[in-house]
Amino acid sequence: MTTRRLSAVLGVLLATALAHTTLAPAAGAAPAGPGHAAPAPAQYLYSSIGDFDTEVKPLLDRPDIAGVQVVVPWKAMEPQKGRYDFSAIEEALTAVRARHKNLFVQVQDRFFSAPTRLPDYLLTDPAYAGGAAATTNESGLGPGEPGAVAAQWVPEVRRRFQSLLKALADRFDGRLAGVNLPETATQVDRGKDRTGYTDEAYFRAELDNMAFGAKVFKRTRFIQYVNFWPGEWNNDHGYMERTFEFAKAHGVGLGGPDVLPNRQAQMENSYPFFERYRGQLPMVAMAVQEPDFEYTNPSTGKPYTKEEFVDFGGRRLGADVMFWATSAPWLRRPAS
């Protein structure tokens, strides 16, 4: 499946030490009071747009599924400079709405293996300084393939990305349940970089995209995934805390690509802030992606169960929605 990924940056960091009423109640939910259980997050599917027909449609009619999040590469939406193609999103939205369910779109500007699905003009026109930076990908599961991330820290690249977000909002604001940007974790290969990458420039560029997205999406939830920041561990540069404060101030939802209960790396980076800011963000959206099923719970020594994912995602992290890879074992069983 093309959405398979390894959470980037762990190796380097360790080394450096809504539109639909069904979502409205959860979007701004306050923390559960004493004696009251937190509401269970709504359960969604997660897939690449290319796998929608084969992997999503067979599961969409499940009564325990509220909708789907599709990952759409930048190039698929902008095949040529300034010419946008949202036909695949329209088709998915039609199928989802026919079942009275919701659609989220993840706008993908980074790729954890070849090919790099960014618009050709970004990669060839000198005005964009190469358009992307090569990345090395490593996690607790081991090294991954080389990948690439759009050079958002190059102002000309970021302007083009924000033009894409504006076009997407013009077409879908109020029709999509949510739009999210992918994880903040990345590992730029400094030896190959020709774009002028720095950790600080990357951080500032991501916050700028967050503010822009919140400005153009007025009725659809806009969400940034945040898990790790390059060059930072345990908020030692203040990036993580500033991200949550920025999101709170600008009305940006936050989330993450992995729910991994009690894992030290996550517990020393984004997870404490999800707990601290519980009830202060417009939406929290967490994903259980393919690699998460390969980890074991450090508390039990066994693979995580669905109940552990849901309990931790909802009770500890305050998730309003959870996106599940279609390979989740519980999706092979009938809905309860």
GUSESE-194157 format. One line per field, with one value per residue: residue in one letter; x, y, z of N, C-alpha, C in turn. Coordinates in steps of 0.2 Angstrom, whole numbers, always signed. Example, Ala and Ser with C-alpha at 12.3 -4.5 7.8 and 13.67 -1.06 7.14 Angstrom:
<rs>
nugu = A, S
n_xx = +66, +64
n_yy = -28, -11
n_zz = +39, +35
ca_xx = +62, +68
ca_yy = -22, -5
ca_zz = +39, +36
c_xx = +66, +64
c_yy = -16, +0
c_zz = +39, +39
</rs>
This chain:
<rs>
nugu = M, T, T, R, R, L, S, A, V, L, G, V, L, L, A, T, A, L, A, H, T, T, L, A, P, A, A, G, A, A, P, A, G, P, G, H, A, A, P, A, P, A, Q, Y, L, Y, S, S, I, G, D, F, D, T, E, V, K, P, L, L, D, R, P, D, I, A, G, V, Q, V, V, V, P, W, K, A, M, E, P, Q, K, G, R, Y, D, F, S, A, I, E, E, A, L, T, A, V, R, A, R, H, K, N, L, F, V, Q, V, Q, D, R, F, F, S, A, P, T, R, L, P, D, Y, L, L, T, D, P, A, Y, A, G, G, A, A, A, T, T, N, E, S, G, L, G, P, G, E, P, G, A, V, A, A, Q, W, V, P, E, V, R, R, R, F, Q, S, L, L, K, A, L, A, D, R, F, D, G, R, L, A, G, V, N, L, P, E, T, A, T, Q, V, D, R, G, K, D, R, T, G, Y, T, D, E, A, Y, F, R, A, E, L, D, N, M, A, F, G, A, K, V, F, K, R, T, R, F, I, Q, Y, V, N, F, W, P, G, E, W, N, N, D, H, G, Y, M, E, R, T, F, E, F, A, K, A, H, G, V, G, L, G, G, P, D, V, L, P, N, R, Q, A, Q, M, E, N, S, Y, P, F, F, E, R, Y, R, G, Q, L, P, M, V, A, M, A, V, Q, E, P, D, F, E, Y, T, N, P, S, T, G, K, P, Y, T, K, E, E, F, V, D, F, G, G, R, R, L, G, A, D, V, M, F, W, A, T, S, A, P, W, L, R, R, P, A, S
n_xx = +4, +3, +3, +11, +23, +38, +40, +48, +64, +67, +79, +89, +86, +87, +100, +105, +100, -79, -87, -98, -111, -110, -97, -96, -99, -87, -77, -74, -73, -73, -62, -66, -76, -74, -78, -84, -83, -72, -78, -78, -67, -72, -71, -61, -57, -41, -31, -21, -26, -25, -28, -42, -53, -51, -47, -54, -68, -74, -75, -82, -95, -97, -105, -97, -88, -85, -80, -68, -50, -40, -24, -17, -5, +4, +8, -2, -13, -9, -4, +2, +10, -1, -12, -25, -31, -44, -51, -50, -52, -65, -72, -70, -76, -90, -93, -91, -101, -112, -114, -117, -107, -90, -77, -59, -44, -27, -14, -1, +16, +28, +38, +42, +48, +54, +43, +46, +33, +30, +26, +32, +38, +42, +54, +62, +63, +74, +70, +65, +75, +78, +67, +65, +71, +83, +79, +83, +77, +73, +68, +61, +59, +69, +80, +74, +69, +78, +70, +61, +57, +46, +53, +49, +54, +60, +55, +48, +44, +35, +25, +19, +14, +5, -4, -9, -16, -25, -33, -38, -46, -55, -63, -67, -70, -80, -86, -78, -74, -62, -45, -28, -11, +4, +15, +27, +40, +55, +70, +82, +94, +109, +121, +117, +109, +104, +96, +97, +93, +88, +85, +78, +72, +64, +55, +49, +43, +33, +25, +20, +13, +3, -4, -9, -17, -27, -33, -38, -47, -62, -74, -71, -62, -45, -29, -14, -2, +9, +23, +37, +51, +64, +80, +77, +73, +62, +57, +68, +71, +60, +51, +41, +32, +29, +23, +10, +5, +4, -5, -17, -19, -22, -32, -30, -31, -23, -13, -7, +3, +5, -1, +5, +5, +14, +27, +43, +50, +39, +33, +41, +41, +29, +17, +15, +11, -1, -9, -8, -14, -27, -43, -42, -39, -46, -48, -42, -34, -29, -19, -18, -7, +1, +14, +12, +6, +16, +24, +27, +19, +27, +23, +17, +24, +18, +10, +1, -16, -33, -41, -31, -25, -36, -40, -29, -27, -39, -42, -30, -23, -33, -40, -52, -55, -50, -39, -38, -27, -31, -27, -28, -30, -43, -52, -54, -64, -81, -92, -95
n_yy = -6, +11, +21, +17, +20, +25, +33, +47, +54, +49, +42, +51, +61, +55, +53, +66, +68, +111, +104, +95, +90, +79, +79, +91, +92, +85, +93, +105, +100, +99, +94, +79, +79, +76, +59, +57, +49, +51, +56, +43, +43, +46, +34, +32, +27, +26, +30, +29, +40, +33, +20, +20, +14, +0, -3, +5, +7, -6, -6, +5, +4, -1, +0, +5, +14, +31, +38, +43, +46, +52, +52, +63, +66, +81, +83, +76, +84, +96, +95, +102, +118, +129, +123, +115, +99, +91, +80, +67, +68, +73, +62, +53, +60, +60, +46, +44, +53, +48, +38, +44, +49, +55, +65, +67, +75, +73, +83, +79, +83, +77, +62, +46, +37, +33, +36, +54, +63, +77, +92, +93, +106, +112, +105, +107, +120, +133, +144, +138, +133, +119, +113, +103, +93, +80, +66, +56, +41, +35, +24, +17, +5, +3, +7, +16, +18, +30, +47, +61, +79, +93, +109, +118, +129, +137, +152, +154, +141, +138, +148, +143, +131, +136, +142, +131, +126, +136, +135, +123, +125, +135, +126, +116, +120, +118, +107, +96, +87, +89, +95, +91, +93, +84, +75, +83, +78, +76, +71, +79, +76, +82, +82, +81, +92, +106, +117, +126, +123, +124, +120, +129, +138, +128, +125, +138, +140, +129, +134, +145, +140, +133, +144, +150, +140, +139, +152, +151, +140, +140, +134, +121, +110, +113, +105, +101, +89, +84, +78, +76, +88, +92, +92, +95, +89, +83, +96, +105, +116, +123, +122, +113, +117, +130, +127, +121, +132, +141, +135, +135, +148, +152, +144, +131, +114, +100, +85, +68, +56, +43, +32, +27, +20, +24, +24, +29, +39, +46, +50, +59, +70, +75, +70, +74, +87, +86, +81, +92, +102, +98, +100, +113, +115, +116, +104, +87, +75, +59, +46, +29, +21, +10, +5, +5, -6, -15, -13, -16, -15, -7, -9, -21, -30, -36, -35, -20, -18, -15, -9, -4, +6, +14, +18, +25, +35, +42, +44, +49, +57, +64, +63, +67, +62, +46, +39, +25, +13, +3, -9, -13, -25, -27, -23, -33, -41, -43, -29, -24
n_zz = +0, -4, +6, +16, +29, +38, +53, +52, +58, +71, +73, +70, +80, +92, +92, +93, +105, +57, +44, +44, +54, +62, +67, +74, +89, +94, +90, +98, +111, +128, +142, +150, +164, +182, +186, +174, +159, +145, +129, +116, +103, +86, +73, +59, +42, +34, +20, +5, -9, -21, -18, -15, -21, -21, -7, +2, -1, +1, +14, +19, +22, +34, +50, +61, +56, +53, +42, +30, +28, +16, +8, -2, -15, -18, -32, -38, -37, -43, -57, -67, -67, -58, -63, -58, -52, -45, -47, -42, -29, -29, -33, -23, -13, -17, -16, -3, +3, -2, +7, +18, +26, +31, +24, +25, +20, +17, +13, +4, +5, +7, +5, +9, +2, -14, -29, -29, -27, -32, -40, -57, -61, -49, -46, -57, -61, -59, -50, -39, -31, -32, -26, -17, -4, -1, +10, +24, +31, +46, +60, +75, +71, +62, +48, +34, +17, +6, +5, +1, +4, +2, -1, +9, +17, +7, +1, -12, -15, -4, -7, -18, -13, -4, -13, -18, -7, -6, -18, -15, -4, -10, -18, -9, +4, +18, +12, +14, +28, +35, +33, +32, +36, +34, +45, +56, +58, +50, +41, +35, +23, +26, +19, +6, +3, -6, -4, +6, +19, +36, +53, +60, +50, +43, +54, +55, +43, +43, +53, +46, +36, +43, +48, +37, +31, +41, +39, +26, +26, +32, +36, +35, +45, +49, +50, +58, +58, +71, +77, +80, +80, +69, +76, +89, +105, +117, +119, +119, +112, +112, +102, +101, +111, +107, +95, +99, +106, +96, +87, +95, +97, +83, +79, +74, +71, +79, +77, +74, +66, +72, +85, +99, +113, +128, +123, +124, +115, +109, +121, +126, +118, +108, +114, +128, +127, +120, +130, +139, +132, +131, +126, +122, +109, +92, +86, +88, +80, +77, +70, +67, +59, +47, +52, +65, +70, +71, +82, +99, +114, +127, +140, +141, +133, +122, +105, +102, +106, +99, +108, +117, +109, +106, +119, +124, +114, +114, +128, +134, +124, +119, +107, +95, +83, +75, +64, +54, +47, +33, +34, +47, +60, +66, +57, +49, +55, +58, +61, +77
ca_xx = +0, +7, +4, +16, +28, +41, +40, +55, +68, +69, +87, +93, +84, +90, +107, +106, +96, -81, -93, -103, -113, -107, -90, -96, -98, -81, -72, -71, -75, -69, -60, -71, -75, -73, -83, -86, -78, -71, -81, -74, -66, -75, -66, -61, -52, -35, -28, -20, -31, -25, -31, -48, -58, -49, -46, -58, -75, -76, -76, -85, -102, -97, -108, -93, -84, -88, -78, -61, -45, -36, -18, -16, +1, +4, +8, -9, -18, -6, +0, +5, +10, -7, -18, -27, -35, -46, -56, -50, -55, -72, -75, -70, -82, -96, -94, -92, -107, -118, -115, -118, -100, -86, -70, -53, -39, -21, -11, +6, +22, +34, +38, +47, +52, +53, +45, +44, +27, +29, +25, +39, +41, +46, +60, +66, +64, +79, +67, +63, +81, +78, +61, +64, +77, +83, +79, +85, +72, +74, +63, +62, +58, +75, +81, +69, +72, +78, +64, +61, +52, +46, +58, +44, +58, +61, +48, +45, +40, +30, +20, +16, +10, -1, -8, -13, -21, -31, -37, -42, -51, -60, -67, -70, -71, -87, -88, -74, -74, -55, -39, -23, -4, +8, +19, +32, +46, +59, +77, +85, +101, +112, +126, +115, +105, +106, +91, +98, +89, +90, +79, +73, +69, +59, +50, +45, +39, +28, +20, +17, +8, -3, -8, -12, -22, -33, -36, -42, -52, -66, -79, -68, -56, -38, -26, -7, +1, +15, +26, +44, +54, +71, +85, +74, +71, +59, +55, +73, +72, +54, +47, +34, +27, +27, +18, +4, +2, +2, -11, -22, -20, -24, -38, -28, -31, -17, -14, -1, +3, +5, -3, +10, +5, +19, +33, +47, +51, +33, +31, +46, +40, +22, +12, +13, +8, -8, -12, -8, -18, -33, -49, -40, -38, -52, -49, -37, -35, -23, -19, -15, -4, +3, +20, +10, +4, +22, +27, +24, +17, +32, +20, +15, +28, +14, +7, -5, -23, -37, -43, -26, -25, -42, -40, -24, -29, -45, -42, -23, -21, -39, -42, -59, -56, -44, -39, -35, -25, -36, -24, -30, -33, -50, -56, -56, -69, -88, -93, -98
ca_yy = +0, +17, +25, +14, +25, +25, +39, +50, +58, +46, +40, +58, +65, +51, +54, +72, +68, +106, +105, +91, +91, +73, +81, +97, +91, +84, +98, +109, +96, +101, +88, +76, +81, +70, +54, +56, +46, +55, +53, +39, +46, +44, +30, +33, +24, +30, +26, +34, +41, +28, +14, +21, +10, -6, -4, +9, +6, -12, -5, +11, +3, -3, +5, +8, +19, +37, +41, +41, +51, +50, +55, +65, +69, +87, +82, +73, +90, +101, +91, +108, +124, +133, +120, +110, +93, +88, +75, +61, +70, +74, +55, +50, +64, +58, +40, +45, +57, +43, +33, +49, +49, +61, +64, +71, +75, +75, +86, +76, +86, +73, +55, +42, +32, +35, +42, +60, +65, +84, +95, +93, +112, +113, +101, +108, +127, +136, +148, +135, +130, +112, +112, +97, +91, +73, +64, +49, +39, +29, +24, +12, -1, +2, +12, +16, +20, +38, +50, +69, +83, +99, +114, +124, +135, +142, +156, +153, +134, +139, +152, +138, +127, +140, +143, +125, +126, +141, +132, +117, +129, +138, +121, +111, +122, +117, +101, +92, +87, +91, +95, +91, +93, +78, +75, +88, +75, +75, +70, +81, +74, +89, +82, +82, +98, +112, +122, +131, +120, +124, +118, +135, +140, +123, +127, +144, +138, +125, +138, +150, +136, +132, +150, +151, +135, +141, +158, +150, +135, +144, +130, +114, +109, +113, +102, +100, +83, +86, +72, +78, +93, +91, +96, +96, +83, +85, +103, +109, +122, +127, +121, +109, +121, +136, +124, +121, +139, +144, +131, +137, +155, +153, +140, +125, +107, +96, +77, +64, +50, +37, +32, +22, +21, +23, +24, +34, +44, +50, +53, +65, +75, +78, +67, +78, +93, +84, +81, +98, +107, +95, +104, +120, +115, +115, +97, +83, +69, +54, +41, +22, +19, +3, +3, +5, -13, -19, -11, -19, -11, -8, -11, -28, -34, -39, -30, -16, -20, -10, -6, +0, +12, +19, +21, +30, +40, +46, +46, +52, +62, +69, +63, +68, +57, +42, +37, +18, +10, -2, -16, -14, -32, -27, -22, -40, -44, -40, -23, -26
ca_zz = +0, -5, +12, +21, +30, +44, +56, +51, +62, +77, +73, +71, +86, +97, +92, +96, +111, +52, +39, +45, +61, +66, +70, +78, +96, +97, +88, +103, +117, +134, +145, +154, +171, +187, +186, +168, +154, +139, +124, +112, +96, +80, +70, +52, +38, +32, +14, -1, -14, -26, -15, -12, -24, -19, +0, +6, -3, +4, +22, +20, +24, +41, +54, +66, +52, +51, +35, +28, +27, +10, +7, -9, -16, -21, -39, -41, -37, -47, -62, -70, -63, -58, -66, -52, -54, -39, -49, -38, -22, -30, -34, -16, -9, -19, -14, +5, +5, -3, +13, +24, +30, +30, +20, +26, +14, +19, +7, +5, +2, +8, +3, +13, -3, -21, -32, -26, -31, -32, -47, -60, -61, -43, -46, -63, -62, -54, -46, -33, -28, -32, -24, -12, -1, +1, +17, +27, +36, +51, +66, +80, +67, +58, +43, +28, +10, +6, +3, +0, +7, -2, +3, +12, +19, +2, +1, -18, -14, +1, -10, -23, -9, -1, -18, -19, -1, -7, -23, -12, +0, -14, -21, -5, +11, +20, +9, +17, +36, +37, +28, +37, +33, +36, +51, +56, +58, +44, +42, +28, +22, +25, +14, -1, +3, -9, -3, +12, +24, +43, +57, +62, +44, +42, +59, +54, +37, +44, +56, +41, +32, +48, +49, +30, +30, +45, +36, +20, +27, +37, +38, +36, +50, +46, +55, +57, +62, +74, +81, +82, +76, +68, +80, +95, +109, +124, +119, +122, +108, +113, +96, +102, +115, +102, +90, +102, +108, +89, +85, +100, +95, +76, +78, +70, +75, +79, +77, +73, +62, +76, +92, +102, +120, +132, +120, +127, +111, +109, +127, +127, +113, +107, +118, +134, +125, +118, +137, +142, +129, +130, +126, +120, +102, +89, +84, +89, +75, +78, +66, +68, +53, +46, +56, +72, +71, +71, +88, +105, +120, +132, +147, +141, +128, +116, +101, +104, +104, +97, +114, +119, +104, +107, +126, +124, +109, +117, +135, +136, +119, +118, +100, +93, +78, +74, +57, +54, +41, +31, +36, +54, +60, +68, +51, +45, +58, +57, +66, +84
c_xx = +4, +7, +8, +22, +32, +41, +47, +58, +70, +76, +91, +92, +87, +97, +109, +102, +89, -87, -99, -105, -111, -101, -91, -95, -91, -76, -69, -73, -70, -67, -66, -70, -75, -79, -86, -81, -78, -74, -76, -73, -70, -69, -67, -56, -46, -32, -26, -25, -31, -28, -38, -53, -57, -49, -51, -66, -77, -78, -80, -92, -102, -100, -103, -88, -87, -86, -71, -56, -41, -30, -17, -10, +0, +4, +1, -14, -16, -2, +4, +5, +3, -13, -19, -32, -37, -51, -56, -53, -63, -76, -76, -76, -89, -98, -95, -99, -113, -119, -116, -113, -96, -79, -65, -48, -33, -17, -3, +11, +28, +33, +44, +50, +50, +47, +43, +39, +25, +29, +32, +42, +45, +53, +65, +67, +68, +76, +65, +69, +81, +71, +60, +71, +77, +83, +81, +80, +73, +69, +65, +62, +64, +75, +76, +73, +73, +72, +66, +56, +52, +50, +53, +48, +60, +55, +45, +41, +34, +24, +16, +12, +4, -6, -12, -18, -27, -36, -41, -48, -57, -65, -70, -71, -79, -90, -84, -74, -67, -50, -33, -16, +0, +12, +25, +39, +49, +66, +80, +92, +105, +118, +124, +111, +108, +101, +92, +94, +92, +84, +75, +69, +63, +53, +45, +40, +33, +22, +16, +12, +2, -7, -12, -18, -28, -36, -41, -48, -56, -71, -76, -62, -50, -34, -18, -5, +8, +17, +33, +46, +61, +75, +83, +72, +68, +59, +62, +75, +65, +49, +41, +29, +25, +22, +11, +1, +0, -4, -17, -24, -23, -30, -36, -28, -25, -18, -7, -2, +3, +2, +1, +10, +12, +26, +37, +48, +45, +32, +36, +46, +33, +17, +10, +10, +0, -12, -13, -13, -25, -39, -48, -39, -45, -54, -42, -38, -28, -24, -15, -13, -1, +9, +18, +8, +10, +26, +24, +24, +23, +29, +18, +19, +24, +12, +1, -11, -27, -39, -38, -25, -30, -42, -35, -25, -34, -44, -35, -22, -27, -41, -50, -60, -49, -45, -35, -33, -29, -33, -25, -33, -41, -55, -58, -61, -75, -88, -97, -105
c_yy = +6, +21, +23, +19, +23, +32, +42, +53, +55, +45, +46, +61, +61, +52, +61, +74, +71, +107, +101, +90, +85, +75, +87, +96, +90, +89, +102, +106, +98, +94, +85, +78, +75, +66, +53, +54, +51, +52, +49, +43, +43, +40, +31, +28, +28, +26, +31, +34, +36, +21, +14, +16, +3, -8, +0, +7, -1, -11, +0, +10, +0, +2, +9, +13, +25, +41, +39, +47, +48, +55, +56, +69, +76, +87, +80, +79, +96, +98, +96, +114, +128, +130, +114, +105, +90, +83, +69, +62, +70, +67, +52, +53, +61, +51, +40, +48, +52, +39, +38, +49, +55, +60, +69, +70, +77, +77, +84, +80, +83, +66, +51, +37, +35, +32, +48, +63, +73, +86, +95, +100, +114, +110, +103, +116, +130, +141, +145, +131, +123, +109, +107, +96, +83, +71, +57, +47, +34, +30, +18, +5, -2, +7, +11, +18, +28, +41, +57, +72, +90, +104, +120, +130, +139, +146, +155, +146, +135, +143, +147, +133, +130, +141, +137, +124, +131, +138, +127, +120, +132, +132, +117, +114, +122, +110, +95, +92, +90, +91, +95, +91, +87, +80, +80, +85, +74, +74, +73, +79, +80, +88, +82, +88, +103, +118, +127, +129, +122, +122, +124, +137, +135, +124, +133, +143, +134, +129, +143, +146, +134, +138, +151, +146, +137, +147, +156, +145, +138, +139, +122, +114, +109, +110, +101, +94, +86, +80, +74, +84, +92, +96, +97, +89, +86, +93, +108, +115, +126, +126, +118, +114, +127, +133, +124, +127, +142, +141, +134, +144, +156, +148, +134, +119, +104, +89, +74, +58, +43, +38, +26, +23, +19, +23, +30, +40, +49, +54, +59, +70, +77, +76, +72, +84, +92, +84, +88, +103, +103, +100, +111, +120, +113, +108, +93, +76, +65, +49, +34, +20, +12, +1, +2, -2, -18, -18, -15, -14, -12, -10, -19, -33, -38, -33, -26, -19, -14, -6, -1, +7, +17, +22, +26, +36, +45, +49, +51, +58, +66, +69, +63, +63, +53, +39, +30, +16, +4, -9, -17, -21, -32, -26, -28, -43, -40, -34, -26, -22
c_zz = +0, +1, +17, +22, +37, +47, +56, +57, +69, +78, +74, +78, +92, +98, +94, +102, +112, +48, +41, +53, +65, +69, +75, +85, +98, +95, +94, +110, +123, +138, +149, +161, +176, +187, +179, +163, +148, +134, +119, +106, +91, +76, +62, +49, +36, +26, +9, -6, -19, -24, -13, -15, -21, -11, +4, +5, +0, +11, +24, +23, +31, +46, +60, +62, +51, +45, +34, +27, +21, +9, -1, -10, -20, -29, -42, -41, -41, -52, -66, -66, -64, -61, -61, -55, -47, -41, -44, -31, -23, -30, -27, -12, -11, -16, -6, +7, +3, +2, +19, +29, +28, +27, +23, +21, +18, +13, +8, +2, +4, +7, +6, +9, -10, -24, -28, -30, -30, -39, -50, -60, -55, -43, -52, -64, -57, -49, -39, -29, -27, -30, -19, -10, +1, +8, +18, +32, +40, +57, +70, +77, +62, +52, +37, +22, +10, +3, +1, +3, +3, +3, +5, +14, +14, +0, -6, -18, -10, -3, -15, -18, -6, -7, -19, -13, -3, -13, -20, -8, -4, -17, -15, +2, +12, +17, +12, +25, +38, +32, +33, +33, +37, +42, +50, +56, +51, +46, +35, +28, +20, +20, +7, -2, -1, -9, +2, +18, +31, +47, +59, +56, +42, +47, +57, +48, +38, +48, +51, +38, +37, +48, +42, +29, +35, +42, +30, +21, +33, +40, +38, +41, +47, +52, +53, +61, +65, +79, +84, +78, +76, +73, +87, +99, +116, +124, +121, +117, +109, +107, +97, +106, +111, +97, +93, +104, +101, +87, +89, +98, +88, +75, +73, +74, +74, +79, +76, +69, +66, +83, +95, +109, +123, +129, +122, +122, +110, +115, +129, +122, +112, +112, +125, +133, +123, +125, +140, +139, +127, +131, +124, +113, +98, +87, +86, +84, +75, +73, +68, +61, +53, +51, +63, +74, +72, +78, +94, +110, +125, +139, +147, +137, +123, +111, +104, +102, +102, +103, +117, +115, +106, +114, +126, +120, +112, +124, +137, +131, +118, +111, +99, +87, +77, +67, +57, +48, +39, +33, +44, +55, +62, +62, +47, +49, +57, +63, +72, +84
</rs>
